């Protein structure tokens, strides 16, 4: 609830410590919101449907190693995640990825495929200098000259560009789109560039376009404004360390996290009981029939769960209409983590990973050579064997069939091993596999599709009609922790403001 939202209340008969906030969803959004609310003394209960908190930040045990099975880094833009990491006392655990960078798997002119280093100095694959050697290697001279035309075309009109794919194709041509941007868009967002909103996929690009007048010039501005190596960071031991620190902090502040606690319905208590904070406003009904009454309710669950809970609220026709406008969620993703004893990978022959262009014979859309990317993992893997390596392959693109769902574990591992052999350019055998794990993700990857931001704003406006209710999460904020964290903090701030305004603080 923002300032000035809802009727003004001055209630002194309840102390802040008597107030209760229920947070549905124990992902990063829910944990951040719960922690911020608990800081002012409100009792907080987090209800997480699964057996583990963290949402898109998850971990898996494989061959005795604990590795990320969800997001493995965070974007440093805005400084919001860095501030949270600092507040949680994790500054000394921040690590940077290997600057060697990723490679690309592309079709070649002879009808085959080639694997080359990803050009440096770009954003989402869009180059700032079309004639750089690594860009020409990917595009050829013809593609480089076509991309250069962006600099001599009429300047971009002042305004906001929405469609990333159309922008790139118009300004720099199809080779830049298909050979550079499409592999990155597929690897990061599991989507076509034509489906991506510029403001969400490349924050700051529209502003830079207005300043520069050309796309390559805008990319140069964005790169020039960023500190070297500042785009992403990780945590020693994996990003799940952030989840563990959040859980500990919430517990220290008196909050309760309950896992294995799916929510069936939410109810707004009768208006007579909610005219002030003298009585709870919300009732949360768990799947087992237990009820929890609360003064504030924060829905930070996955999209499908939140949609269902909101749509059943009485008098929520406007909200249901707004929910119907939210674009479909991301494609199903499946990650396969392989631990190998493979001497051929000791030299990190293909950088920190490979992004795959559509149409390749490789079924995976991306592969990460995890121990090549993160030095802390290389150290731990080496302790188990001199040629021990950890690689992670990702399957699933927007609009594609869920091609791996029908595969058994052994079949999927065999497919991943075959794809990795092609990507590394060296045969990898089943005998080299020490251990493997598969992690399916359904509708949890943050989205950046066209129309998403406007639809999310309509949902938030519709939620404002319900006193004491907030929504948060990646399905509304989009594009990873750099968006999820400040969005969840803002939701918690509205709750905190209401508490300060409506109760007797200590």
SULNORRA-V511848 format. One record per residue. N is the residue number from 1. RES is the residue in one letter. PHI is phi in whole degrees, -180 to 180 (999 if undefined). PSI is psi as a letter, one per 40 degrees, with the letter a starting at -180 (none if undefined). D_FIRST is the distance of its C-alpha to the first C-alpha in Angstrom with 2 decimals. Layout:
# SULNORRA-V511848
n=N res=RES phi=PHI psi=PSI d_first=D_FIRST
n=N res=RES phi=PHI psi=PSI d_first=D_FIRST
This chain:
# SULNORRA-V511848
n=1 res=X phi=999 psi=h d_first=0.00
n=2 res=X phi=-81 psi=i d_first=3.75
n=3 res=X phi=-59 psi=h d_first=6.68
n=4 res=X phi=86 psi=e d_first=8.25
n=5 res=X phi=-89 psi=h d_first=5.82
n=6 res=X phi=83 psi=i d_first=7.64
n=7 res=X phi=-67 psi=i d_first=10.82
n=8 res=X phi=-73 psi=h d_first=11.63
n=9 res=X phi=-131 psi=i d_first=12.96
n=10 res=X phi=-134 psi=g d_first=15.68
n=11 res=X phi=-117 psi=h d_first=16.83
n=12 res=X phi=-112 psi=e d_first=19.56
n=13 res=X phi=-78 psi=e d_first=21.34
n=14 res=X phi=-121 psi=h d_first=19.41
n=15 res=X phi=-81 psi=i d_first=19.55
n=16 res=X phi=-57 psi=d d_first=16.93
n=17 res=X phi=-68 psi=e d_first=19.54
n=18 res=X phi=-87 psi=e d_first=19.53
n=19 res=X phi=-80 psi=i d_first=16.00
n=20 res=X phi=-133 psi=h d_first=15.85
n=21 res=X phi=-120 psi=h d_first=13.63
n=22 res=X phi=-104 psi=h d_first=15.29
n=23 res=X phi=-114 psi=h d_first=15.18
n=24 res=X phi=-94 psi=h d_first=17.23
n=25 res=X phi=115 psi=h d_first=19.25
n=26 res=X phi=-107 psi=f d_first=21.14
n=27 res=X phi=-76 psi=a d_first=21.44
n=28 res=X phi=-61 psi=d d_first=20.55
n=29 res=X phi=-59 psi=d d_first=16.89
n=30 res=X phi=-65 psi=d d_first=16.63
n=31 res=X phi=-67 psi=d d_first=18.77
n=32 res=X phi=-64 psi=d d_first=16.99
n=33 res=X phi=-62 psi=d d_first=13.53
n=34 res=X phi=-62 psi=d d_first=15.46
n=35 res=X phi=-63 psi=d d_first=17.43
n=36 res=X phi=-66 psi=d d_first=14.74
n=37 res=X phi=-69 psi=d d_first=13.12
n=38 res=X phi=-66 psi=d d_first=16.72
n=39 res=X phi=-60 psi=d d_first=17.67
n=40 res=X phi=-97 psi=e d_first=16.37
n=41 res=X phi=100 psi=e d_first=18.24
n=42 res=X phi=-72 psi=h d_first=15.98
n=43 res=X phi=-73 psi=h d_first=18.23
n=44 res=X phi=-123 psi=h d_first=17.35
n=45 res=X phi=-122 psi=h d_first=19.23
n=46 res=X phi=-101 psi=h d_first=19.49
n=47 res=X phi=-112 psi=h d_first=21.27
n=48 res=X phi=-113 psi=h d_first=23.33
n=49 res=X phi=-69 psi=d d_first=25.62
n=50 res=X phi=-88 psi=a d_first=28.37
n=51 res=X phi=-85 psi=e d_first=30.66
n=52 res=X phi=-145 psi=h d_first=29.18
n=53 res=X phi=-80 psi=i d_first=25.83
n=54 res=X phi=123 psi=d d_first=25.33
n=55 res=X phi=60 psi=b d_first=24.87
n=56 res=X phi=-72 psi=e d_first=26.52
n=57 res=X phi=-97 psi=h d_first=27.81
n=58 res=X phi=-140 psi=i d_first=30.77
n=59 res=X phi=-137 psi=i d_first=34.30
n=60 res=X phi=-139 psi=i d_first=37.67
n=61 res=X phi=-95 psi=h d_first=40.94
n=62 res=X phi=-144 psi=h d_first=43.87
n=63 res=X phi=54 psi=f d_first=47.37
n=64 res=X phi=80 psi=e d_first=46.16
n=65 res=X phi=-104 psi=i d_first=43.59
n=66 res=X phi=-103 psi=h d_first=39.83
n=67 res=X phi=-131 psi=i d_first=38.30
n=68 res=X phi=-66 psi=h d_first=35.03
n=69 res=X phi=-117 psi=e d_first=34.81
n=70 res=X phi=-134 psi=b d_first=31.53
n=71 res=X phi=-60 psi=h d_first=30.21
n=72 res=X phi=-113 psi=e d_first=32.73
n=73 res=X phi=-159 psi=i d_first=31.21
n=74 res=X phi=-137 psi=i d_first=28.18
n=75 res=X phi=-74 psi=h d_first=27.91
n=76 res=X phi=-88 psi=e d_first=27.85
n=77 res=X phi=-58 psi=i d_first=26.29
n=78 res=X phi=83 psi=d d_first=23.45
n=79 res=X phi=76 psi=e d_first=24.37
n=80 res=X phi=-69 psi=d d_first=21.19
n=81 res=X phi=-70 psi=d d_first=23.23
n=82 res=X phi=-60 psi=d d_first=25.96
n=83 res=X phi=-64 psi=d d_first=23.70
n=84 res=X phi=-66 psi=d d_first=22.58
n=85 res=X phi=-59 psi=d d_first=26.26
n=86 res=X phi=-64 psi=d d_first=27.26
n=87 res=X phi=-63 psi=d d_first=24.78
n=88 res=X phi=-89 psi=e d_first=26.21
n=89 res=X phi=76 psi=f d_first=29.73
n=90 res=X phi=-107 psi=e d_first=30.90
n=91 res=X phi=-54 psi=d d_first=32.13
n=92 res=X phi=-76 psi=e d_first=35.72
n=93 res=X phi=-103 psi=e d_first=35.08
n=94 res=X phi=-70 psi=h d_first=34.01
n=95 res=X phi=-132 psi=i d_first=36.64
n=96 res=X phi=-109 psi=i d_first=37.44
n=97 res=X phi=-72 psi=i d_first=39.02
n=98 res=X phi=-57 psi=h d_first=42.66
n=99 res=X phi=-70 psi=e d_first=42.94
n=100 res=X phi=-57 psi=d d_first=45.67
n=101 res=X phi=82 psi=i d_first=43.05
n=102 res=X phi=-92 psi=i d_first=43.20
n=103 res=X phi=-117 psi=i d_first=45.86
n=104 res=X phi=-123 psi=i d_first=45.96
n=105 res=X phi=-109 psi=h d_first=47.92
n=106 res=X phi=-130 psi=i d_first=49.17
n=107 res=X phi=-72 psi=i d_first=51.86
n=108 res=X phi=-109 psi=i d_first=54.97
n=109 res=X phi=-68 psi=d d_first=57.40
n=110 res=X phi=-89 psi=e d_first=59.95
n=111 res=X phi=91 psi=e d_first=57.69
n=112 res=X phi=-97 psi=a d_first=56.93
n=113 res=X phi=-137 psi=i d_first=54.04
n=114 res=X phi=-133 psi=i d_first=53.59
n=115 res=X phi=-124 psi=h d_first=51.29
n=116 res=X phi=-135 psi=i d_first=50.58
n=117 res=X phi=-63 psi=i d_first=48.31
n=118 res=X phi=-67 psi=h d_first=44.95
n=119 res=X phi=-56 psi=i d_first=45.28
n=120 res=X phi=-83 psi=i d_first=43.69
n=121 res=X phi=76 psi=f d_first=41.76
n=122 res=X phi=-119 psi=i d_first=39.54
n=123 res=X phi=-131 psi=h d_first=35.93
n=124 res=X phi=55 psi=f d_first=35.45
n=125 res=X phi=88 psi=e d_first=39.24
n=126 res=X phi=-75 psi=h d_first=39.42
n=127 res=X phi=-83 psi=i d_first=42.19
n=128 res=X phi=-89 psi=d d_first=42.32
n=129 res=X phi=-131 psi=g d_first=46.14
n=130 res=X phi=-62 psi=d d_first=47.76
n=131 res=X phi=-98 psi=e d_first=51.15
n=132 res=X phi=-60 psi=i d_first=50.24
n=133 res=X phi=-57 psi=d d_first=52.65
n=134 res=X phi=-71 psi=d d_first=50.12
n=135 res=X phi=-72 psi=d d_first=48.55
n=136 res=X phi=-63 psi=d d_first=52.04
n=137 res=X phi=-62 psi=d d_first=52.83
n=138 res=X phi=-82 psi=d d_first=50.00
n=139 res=X phi=-103 psi=d d_first=50.56
n=140 res=X phi=77 psi=i d_first=54.23
n=141 res=X phi=-64 psi=d d_first=55.59
n=142 res=X phi=-62 psi=d d_first=54.85
n=143 res=X phi=-65 psi=d d_first=51.19
n=144 res=X phi=-67 psi=d d_first=50.90
n=145 res=X phi=-64 psi=d d_first=52.51
n=146 res=X phi=-63 psi=d d_first=50.24
n=147 res=X phi=-65 psi=d d_first=47.18
n=148 res=X phi=-65 psi=d d_first=48.66
n=149 res=X phi=-57 psi=d d_first=48.79
n=150 res=X phi=-54 psi=d d_first=45.07
n=151 res=X phi=-75 psi=d d_first=46.15
n=152 res=X phi=-109 psi=e d_first=48.57
n=153 res=X phi=-70 psi=i d_first=46.69
n=154 res=X phi=-54 psi=i d_first=45.07
n=155 res=X phi=-64 psi=i d_first=41.94
n=156 res=X phi=-66 psi=h d_first=38.62
n=157 res=X phi=-66 psi=i d_first=37.13
n=158 res=X phi=-65 psi=h d_first=34.07
n=159 res=X phi=154 psi=a d_first=31.04
n=160 res=X phi=-106 psi=h d_first=29.06
n=161 res=X phi=-94 psi=h d_first=31.05
n=162 res=X phi=-106 psi=d d_first=29.41
n=163 res=X phi=-89 psi=h d_first=32.13
n=164 res=X phi=-63 psi=d d_first=33.36
n=165 res=X phi=-62 psi=d d_first=36.57
n=166 res=X phi=-66 psi=d d_first=37.64
n=167 res=X phi=-61 psi=d d_first=37.00
n=168 res=X phi=-66 psi=d d_first=39.16
n=169 res=X phi=-62 psi=d d_first=41.88
n=170 res=X phi=-64 psi=d d_first=42.20
n=171 res=X phi=-85 psi=d d_first=42.42
n=172 res=X phi=-122 psi=e d_first=44.20
n=173 res=X phi=97 psi=i d_first=45.72
n=174 res=X phi=-72 psi=d d_first=45.72
n=175 res=X phi=-66 psi=d d_first=47.25
n=176 res=X phi=-63 psi=d d_first=44.34
n=177 res=X phi=-62 psi=d d_first=41.96
n=178 res=X phi=-80 psi=d d_first=43.90
n=179 res=X phi=-97 psi=e d_first=45.38
n=180 res=X phi=-119 psi=d d_first=42.65
n=181 res=X phi=-79 psi=d d_first=39.22
n=182 res=X phi=-62 psi=d d_first=39.51
n=183 res=X phi=-61 psi=d d_first=40.36
n=184 res=X phi=-70 psi=d d_first=37.38
n=185 res=X phi=-60 psi=d d_first=34.94
n=186 res=X phi=-68 psi=d d_first=36.43
n=187 res=X phi=-71 psi=d d_first=36.40
n=188 res=X phi=-89 psi=d d_first=32.85
n=189 res=X phi=-113 psi=e d_first=31.01
n=190 res=X phi=53 psi=f d_first=33.62
n=191 res=X phi=-145 psi=i d_first=33.52
n=192 res=X phi=-73 psi=i d_first=35.72
n=193 res=X phi=-58 psi=d d_first=35.04
n=194 res=X phi=-68 psi=e d_first=35.07
n=195 res=X phi=-97 psi=e d_first=31.91
n=196 res=X phi=-99 psi=h d_first=29.96
n=197 res=X phi=-83 psi=h d_first=27.53
n=198 res=X phi=-56 psi=d d_first=28.76
n=199 res=X phi=-63 psi=d d_first=25.42
n=200 res=X phi=-89 psi=d d_first=24.41
n=201 res=X phi=-78 psi=d d_first=27.90
n=202 res=X phi=-136 psi=g d_first=28.98
n=203 res=X phi=-56 psi=h d_first=26.19
n=204 res=X phi=93 psi=e d_first=27.73
n=205 res=X phi=-68 psi=d d_first=30.64
n=206 res=X phi=-62 psi=d d_first=29.79
n=207 res=X phi=-64 psi=d d_first=29.63
n=208 res=X phi=-67 psi=d d_first=32.89
n=209 res=X phi=-62 psi=d d_first=34.46
n=210 res=X phi=-64 psi=d d_first=33.96
n=211 res=X phi=-73 psi=d d_first=35.59
n=212 res=X phi=-93 psi=d d_first=38.45
n=213 res=X phi=83 psi=e d_first=39.28
n=214 res=X phi=-136 psi=i d_first=40.43
n=215 res=X phi=-72 psi=d d_first=38.90
n=216 res=X phi=-64 psi=d d_first=41.17
n=217 res=X phi=-66 psi=d d_first=40.56
n=218 res=X phi=-65 psi=d d_first=36.79
n=219 res=X phi=-64 psi=d d_first=37.29
n=220 res=X phi=-61 psi=d d_first=39.55
n=221 res=X phi=-64 psi=d d_first=36.92
n=222 res=X phi=-62 psi=d d_first=34.28
n=223 res=X phi=-67 psi=d d_first=36.89
n=224 res=X phi=-70 psi=d d_first=38.06
n=225 res=X phi=-79 psi=e d_first=34.64
n=226 res=X phi=-92 psi=i d_first=34.19
n=227 res=X phi=-74 psi=i d_first=35.98
n=228 res=X phi=-56 psi=h d_first=38.76
n=229 res=X phi=71 psi=e d_first=37.71
n=230 res=X phi=-94 psi=e d_first=34.04
n=231 res=X phi=-62 psi=d d_first=32.64
n=232 res=X phi=-137 psi=i d_first=32.12
n=233 res=X phi=-140 psi=i d_first=32.57
n=234 res=X phi=-136 psi=a d_first=32.95
n=235 res=X phi=-124 psi=h d_first=33.45
n=236 res=X phi=-59 psi=h d_first=36.85
n=237 res=X phi=96 psi=e d_first=37.12
n=238 res=X phi=108 psi=i d_first=34.56
n=239 res=X phi=-67 psi=e d_first=30.83
n=240 res=X phi=-66 psi=e d_first=30.41
n=241 res=X phi=-57 psi=d d_first=30.93
n=242 res=X phi=-65 psi=d d_first=27.30
n=243 res=X phi=-62 psi=d d_first=26.24
n=244 res=X phi=-60 psi=d d_first=28.65
n=245 res=X phi=-67 psi=d d_first=27.41
n=246 res=X phi=-65 psi=d d_first=23.76
n=247 res=X phi=-60 psi=d d_first=24.97
n=248 res=X phi=-62 psi=d d_first=27.10
n=249 res=X phi=-66 psi=d d_first=24.41
n=250 res=X phi=-60 psi=d d_first=22.01
n=251 res=X phi=-64 psi=d d_first=25.07
n=252 res=X phi=-61 psi=d d_first=26.02
n=253 res=X phi=-84 psi=e d_first=22.68
n=254 res=X phi=95 psi=e d_first=23.33
n=255 res=X phi=-79 psi=i d_first=21.33
n=256 res=X phi=-121 psi=h d_first=23.12
n=257 res=X phi=-108 psi=h d_first=23.70
n=258 res=X phi=-116 psi=h d_first=25.38
n=259 res=X phi=-92 psi=i d_first=27.13
n=260 res=X phi=62 psi=f d_first=28.91
n=261 res=X phi=-129 psi=g d_first=26.19
n=262 res=X phi=-69 psi=i d_first=25.26
n=263 res=X phi=-100 psi=h d_first=22.75
n=264 res=X phi=-91 psi=d d_first=24.18
n=265 res=X phi=-148 psi=i d_first=21.50
n=266 res=X phi=-125 psi=i d_first=18.16
n=267 res=X phi=-134 psi=h d_first=17.97
n=268 res=X phi=-87 psi=h d_first=15.58
n=269 res=X phi=-68 psi=i d_first=17.51
n=270 res=X phi=-52 psi=i d_first=19.08
n=271 res=X phi=-55 psi=d d_first=17.27
n=272 res=X phi=-62 psi=d d_first=19.82
n=273 res=X phi=-91 psi=e d_first=18.61
n=274 res=X phi=-118 psi=e d_first=14.88
n=275 res=X phi=-65 psi=e d_first=15.21
n=276 res=X phi=-155 psi=i d_first=14.22
n=277 res=X phi=-80 psi=e d_first=13.89
n=278 res=X phi=-70 psi=e d_first=17.65
n=279 res=X phi=-147 psi=i d_first=17.66
n=280 res=X phi=-61 psi=i d_first=15.94
n=281 res=X phi=-101 psi=d d_first=13.72
n=282 res=X phi=-127 psi=i d_first=14.72
n=283 res=X phi=-124 psi=h d_first=18.17
n=284 res=X phi=-108 psi=h d_first=19.11
n=285 res=X phi=-106 psi=h d_first=22.73
n=286 res=X phi=-81 psi=i d_first=24.71
n=287 res=X phi=-62 psi=d d_first=27.68
n=288 res=X phi=-88 psi=e d_first=30.10
n=289 res=X phi=97 psi=e d_first=28.72
n=290 res=X phi=-65 psi=i d_first=27.02
n=291 res=X phi=-119 psi=i d_first=23.82
n=292 res=X phi=-128 psi=h d_first=21.01
n=293 res=X phi=-96 psi=i d_first=18.72
n=294 res=X phi=-149 psi=i d_first=15.42
n=295 res=X phi=-83 psi=d d_first=12.55
n=296 res=X phi=-135 psi=i d_first=10.13
n=297 res=X phi=-134 psi=h d_first=11.19
n=298 res=X phi=-114 psi=h d_first=11.03
n=299 res=X phi=-95 psi=h d_first=13.47
n=300 res=X phi=-127 psi=f d_first=15.39
n=301 res=X phi=-89 psi=i d_first=18.69
n=302 res=X phi=-57 psi=i d_first=21.13
n=303 res=X phi=-54 psi=d d_first=20.72
n=304 res=X phi=-62 psi=d d_first=23.15
n=305 res=X phi=-68 psi=d d_first=21.63
n=306 res=X phi=-64 psi=d d_first=18.02
n=307 res=X phi=-56 psi=d d_first=19.48
n=308 res=X phi=-62 psi=d d_first=21.49
n=309 res=X phi=-64 psi=d d_first=18.88
n=310 res=X phi=-70 psi=d d_first=16.47
n=311 res=X phi=-65 psi=d d_first=19.51
n=312 res=X phi=-91 psi=e d_first=20.66
n=313 res=X phi=-69 psi=h d_first=17.79
n=314 res=X phi=-65 psi=i d_first=19.35
n=315 res=X phi=72 psi=f d_first=18.53
n=316 res=X phi=-108 psi=f d_first=17.09
n=317 res=X phi=-58 psi=d d_first=19.80
n=318 res=X phi=-61 psi=d d_first=17.64
n=319 res=X phi=-67 psi=d d_first=15.90
n=320 res=X phi=-63 psi=d d_first=19.42
n=321 res=X phi=-62 psi=d d_first=20.73
n=322 res=X phi=-65 psi=d d_first=18.19
n=323 res=X phi=-63 psi=d d_first=19.08
n=324 res=X phi=-66 psi=d d_first=22.71
n=325 res=X phi=-86 psi=e d_first=22.41
n=326 res=X phi=-70 psi=h d_first=21.51
n=327 res=X phi=-59 psi=i d_first=24.89
n=328 res=X phi=-56 psi=i d_first=26.84
n=329 res=X phi=-69 psi=i d_first=26.24
n=330 res=X phi=-70 psi=i d_first=28.79
n=331 res=X phi=-65 psi=i d_first=32.35
n=332 res=X phi=-61 psi=h d_first=33.41
n=333 res=X phi=-119 psi=i d_first=34.53
n=334 res=X phi=-130 psi=h d_first=37.20
n=335 res=X phi=-105 psi=h d_first=38.13
n=336 res=X phi=-121 psi=h d_first=41.59
n=337 res=X phi=-104 psi=h d_first=42.35
n=338 res=X phi=-117 psi=h d_first=46.06
n=339 res=X phi=-108 psi=h d_first=47.82
n=340 res=X phi=-124 psi=i d_first=51.25
n=341 res=X phi=-103 psi=g d_first=54.39
n=342 res=X phi=-138 psi=g d_first=55.30
n=343 res=X phi=-57 psi=d d_first=57.42
n=344 res=X phi=-65 psi=e d_first=57.04
n=345 res=X phi=-96 psi=e d_first=53.39
n=346 res=X phi=-61 psi=d d_first=54.21
n=347 res=X phi=-89 psi=e d_first=54.32
n=348 res=X phi=52 psi=g d_first=50.88
n=349 res=X phi=-65 psi=d d_first=52.69
n=350 res=X phi=-125 psi=f d_first=49.71
n=351 res=X phi=67 psi=a d_first=47.18
n=352 res=X phi=-93 psi=e d_first=43.91
n=353 res=X phi=160 psi=i d_first=43.54
n=354 res=X phi=-139 psi=h d_first=44.18
n=355 res=X phi=-100 psi=h d_first=42.12
n=356 res=X phi=-110 psi=h d_first=43.92
n=357 res=X phi=-73 psi=i d_first=44.30
n=358 res=X phi=-58 psi=i d_first=44.23
n=359 res=X phi=91 psi=e d_first=47.71
n=360 res=X phi=-73 psi=i d_first=48.87
n=361 res=X phi=-72 psi=e d_first=51.01
n=362 res=X phi=-79 psi=h d_first=48.54
n=363 res=X phi=-79 psi=d d_first=46.06
n=364 res=X phi=-67 psi=i d_first=43.46
n=365 res=X phi=-92 psi=e d_first=41.03
n=366 res=X phi=-164 psi=i d_first=40.88
n=367 res=X phi=-138 psi=h d_first=42.46
n=368 res=X phi=-113 psi=h d_first=41.51
n=369 res=X phi=-89 psi=g d_first=44.31
n=370 res=X phi=-62 psi=d d_first=42.04
n=371 res=X phi=-75 psi=d d_first=44.58
n=372 res=X phi=-75 psi=d d_first=45.56
n=373 res=X phi=-82 psi=d d_first=41.97
n=374 res=X phi=-121 psi=h d_first=41.12
n=375 res=X phi=-65 psi=d d_first=43.81
n=376 res=X phi=-63 psi=d d_first=42.48
n=377 res=X phi=-75 psi=d d_first=42.99
n=378 res=X phi=-60 psi=d d_first=46.40
n=379 res=X phi=-63 psi=d d_first=47.44
n=380 res=X phi=-71 psi=d d_first=46.46
n=381 res=X phi=-66 psi=d d_first=48.04
n=382 res=X phi=-64 psi=d d_first=51.22
n=383 res=X phi=-67 psi=d d_first=51.59
n=384 res=X phi=-96 psi=e d_first=52.21
n=385 res=X phi=168 psi=i d_first=54.71
n=386 res=X phi=-67 psi=e d_first=55.93
n=387 res=X phi=-122 psi=f d_first=54.96
n=388 res=X phi=-82 psi=h d_first=51.72
n=389 res=X phi=-136 psi=i d_first=48.97
n=390 res=X phi=-122 psi=h d_first=45.53
n=391 res=X phi=-126 psi=i d_first=44.53
n=392 res=X phi=-135 psi=h d_first=41.59
n=393 res=X phi=-112 psi=i d_first=41.81
n=394 res=X phi=-119 psi=h d_first=39.00
n=395 res=X phi=-124 psi=i d_first=39.55
n=396 res=X phi=119 psi=h d_first=37.59
n=397 res=X phi=-126 psi=i d_first=36.67
n=398 res=X phi=-57 psi=h d_first=34.48
n=399 res=X phi=89 psi=e d_first=36.70
n=400 res=X phi=-88 psi=i d_first=39.34
n=401 res=X phi=-66 psi=i d_first=40.42
n=402 res=X phi=-75 psi=g d_first=39.38
n=403 res=X phi=-71 psi=d d_first=42.84
n=404 res=X phi=-96 psi=e d_first=42.70
n=405 res=X phi=-62 psi=d d_first=41.34
n=406 res=X phi=-82 psi=e d_first=44.86
n=407 res=X phi=-84 psi=h d_first=46.45
n=408 res=X phi=-71 psi=i d_first=47.39
n=409 res=X phi=-58 psi=d d_first=46.73
n=410 res=X phi=-65 psi=d d_first=50.25
n=411 res=X phi=-66 psi=d d_first=50.11
n=412 res=X phi=-68 psi=d d_first=46.85
n=413 res=X phi=-63 psi=d d_first=48.21
n=414 res=X phi=-64 psi=d d_first=51.36
n=415 res=X phi=-65 psi=d d_first=49.42
n=416 res=X phi=-63 psi=d d_first=47.41
n=417 res=X phi=-67 psi=d d_first=50.67
n=418 res=X phi=-65 psi=d d_first=52.33
n=419 res=X phi=-64 psi=d d_first=49.48
n=420 res=X phi=-63 psi=d d_first=49.45
n=421 res=X phi=-62 psi=d d_first=53.23
n=422 res=X phi=-66 psi=d d_first=52.95
n=423 res=X phi=-68 psi=d d_first=50.18
n=424 res=X phi=-80 psi=e d_first=52.00
n=425 res=X phi=73 psi=f d_first=55.35
n=426 res=X phi=-148 psi=i d_first=56.98
n=427 res=X phi=-69 psi=h d_first=57.72
n=428 res=X phi=-118 psi=h d_first=55.62
n=429 res=X phi=-108 psi=i d_first=57.07
n=430 res=X phi=-62 psi=d d_first=55.88
n=431 res=X phi=-67 psi=d d_first=57.98
n=432 res=X phi=-84 psi=e d_first=55.79
n=433 res=X phi=-79 psi=h d_first=52.62
n=434 res=X phi=-83 psi=d d_first=51.94
n=435 res=X phi=-164 psi=i d_first=48.79
n=436 res=X phi=-151 psi=i d_first=46.08
n=437 res=X phi=-148 psi=i d_first=42.64
n=438 res=X phi=-118 psi=i d_first=40.58
n=439 res=X phi=-133 psi=h d_first=36.80
n=440 res=X phi=-85 psi=i d_first=35.32
n=441 res=X phi=-124 psi=h d_first=31.80
n=442 res=X phi=-123 psi=h d_first=30.36
n=443 res=X phi=67 psi=f d_first=27.29
n=444 res=X phi=-117 psi=e d_first=25.78
n=445 res=X phi=-76 psi=h d_first=26.78
n=446 res=X phi=-56 psi=i d_first=24.05
n=447 res=X phi=-105 psi=i d_first=24.73
n=448 res=X phi=-143 psi=f d_first=25.34
n=449 res=X phi=-81 psi=i d_first=26.71
n=450 res=X phi=-63 psi=h d_first=26.88
n=451 res=X phi=89 psi=e d_first=24.14
n=452 res=X phi=-65 psi=d d_first=21.78
n=453 res=X phi=-63 psi=d d_first=19.37
n=454 res=X phi=-64 psi=d d_first=19.23
n=455 res=X phi=-65 psi=d d_first=18.83
n=456 res=X phi=-63 psi=d d_first=15.97
n=457 res=X phi=-64 psi=d d_first=14.12
n=458 res=X phi=-66 psi=d d_first=14.95
n=459 res=X phi=-62 psi=d d_first=13.66
n=460 res=X phi=-62 psi=d d_first=10.15
n=461 res=X phi=-63 psi=d d_first=10.36
n=462 res=X phi=-69 psi=d d_first=11.83
n=463 res=X phi=-68 psi=d d_first=9.33
n=464 res=X phi=-61 psi=e d_first=6.76
n=465 res=X phi=-70 psi=e d_first=9.50
n=466 res=X phi=-105 psi=h d_first=9.07
n=467 res=X phi=-63 psi=h d_first=7.39
n=468 res=X phi=79 psi=e d_first=6.88
n=469 res=X phi=-111 psi=h d_first=7.57
n=470 res=X phi=-133 psi=i d_first=7.31
n=471 res=X phi=-126 psi=i d_first=10.45
n=472 res=X phi=-155 psi=i d_first=12.61
n=473 res=X phi=131 psi=i d_first=16.34
n=474 res=X phi=-63 psi=d d_first=19.33
n=475 res=X phi=-69 psi=e d_first=19.59
n=476 res=X phi=-103 psi=d d_first=16.56
n=477 res=X phi=-79 psi=d d_first=16.91
n=478 res=X phi=74 psi=i d_first=20.73
n=479 res=X phi=47 psi=f d_first=23.67
n=480 res=X phi=80 psi=a d_first=23.70
n=481 res=X phi=-61 psi=d d_first=22.47
n=482 res=X phi=-63 psi=d d_first=22.17
n=483 res=X phi=-102 psi=d d_first=19.27
n=484 res=X phi=-64 psi=d d_first=17.98
n=485 res=X phi=-63 psi=d d_first=17.67
n=486 res=X phi=-66 psi=d d_first=15.57
n=487 res=X phi=-66 psi=d d_first=13.24
n=488 res=X phi=-66 psi=d d_first=12.82
n=489 res=X phi=-63 psi=d d_first=12.57
n=490 res=X phi=-66 psi=d d_first=9.70
n=491 res=X phi=-62 psi=d d_first=7.74
n=492 res=X phi=-65 psi=d d_first=9.18
n=493 res=X phi=-63 psi=d d_first=8.53
n=494 res=X phi=-67 psi=d d_first=4.76
n=495 res=X phi=-65 psi=d d_first=6.30
n=496 res=X phi=-60 psi=d d_first=9.14
n=497 res=X phi=-61 psi=d d_first=7.91
n=498 res=X phi=-63 psi=d d_first=6.94
n=499 res=X phi=-64 psi=d d_first=10.32
n=500 res=X phi=-62 psi=d d_first=12.15
n=501 res=X phi=-75 psi=d d_first=11.30
n=502 res=X phi=-115 psi=e d_first=12.14
n=503 res=X phi=-135 psi=i d_first=15.05
n=504 res=X phi=-89 psi=h d_first=18.35
n=505 res=X phi=-76 psi=i d_first=18.29
n=506 res=X phi=-64 psi=none d_first=21.77
